[in-house]
Amino acid sequence: MATGRPTGSATVVATVRELLEDVRDPEIPVLTLADLGVLRDVAVEGGCVTVTITPTYSGCPAMHTMEADVRRVLAEAGYRDVVVKTRLAPAWTTDWLTPAAHAKLRSVGIAPPVSVTTDKRALLGQDVPCPRCASGRTEKVSEFGSTACKALYRCRDCLEPFDYFKCL
Ligand SMILES: [Zn+2]
């Protein structure tokens, strides 16, 4: 680790979390790892930084990018001794998205995932409010939007198409 940095574990953890704010979902760059609920834990022991992440959709190519970004961001800040752990259980769900993530998704015109428990109805094309005008009169156009993680919807009121961040 670089010299001259604060050495208290709590301080280092806070600094690392701050640095990781720069790690974004490559497909939805407004979202950080923390917003996504992917960042599970940051621990510092004896100068070694351990970052624990839980991948989102399995097979989502974005995850490899994010893991590489974690290493790069910390290496650039002078942290050389970094372990990125992947925790698969419990499995990530879209319920882990923070309220900040929901607001950010809406701000870029993507409907945030409705709760998993109501997803059955969402899959029928209901309960996915339009991120632009908040109308509930929306319909699913395609199961796949701009990426496999999203579905394409259209609002019947403002007639705008929009991506829906699918539940998991
Ligand atoms: Zn609308």
Residues whose N, C-alpha, C, O or C-beta is under 5 A from the ligand:
A	BS01	ZN	C130 R132 C133 A134 S135 C155 D157 C158
